[in-house]
Amino acid sequence: MPTTVKEFFDKRVPEALAANPGRTKDVAAIYLFKISGDEGGTWTADLQVTPPVCTPGATGEPGCTIEVSDQDFCALVDGGAQAAMQILLAGRLKVTGNPALIAKLMSVLQMGS
């Protein structure tokens, strides 16, 4: 796992997208991440453009918005689908937009871990 959520979105995800741009073709969506807490922030992962990008802030028209705390986000990335389900069922993960895109989210997150 990254040292911080900021490192994950500002360094690891962009590097993974640059190294594997073809992996996002099946996803082809815009994700908006709103991470609360001391290590939080807002990032957009645009997997519709070529090459795909991850940038700070809210840009474009997201198909899926994920809101979660920095601690739960780290647990989600480290723990995979099982952790995501636990956090979601506990009401600590809010997902809006196209629910089908949440299933594809794990592959996006794993690119940066």
Buried (B, 14 or more C-beta within 10 A) or exposed (E): BBEBBBBBBBBBBBEBBEEEBEBBEEBEBBBBBBBBBEBBBBBBBBBBEEEBBBBEEBBBEBBBBBBBBBBBBBBBBEBBEEBBEBBBEEEBBEBEBEEEBBEBBBEBBEBBB
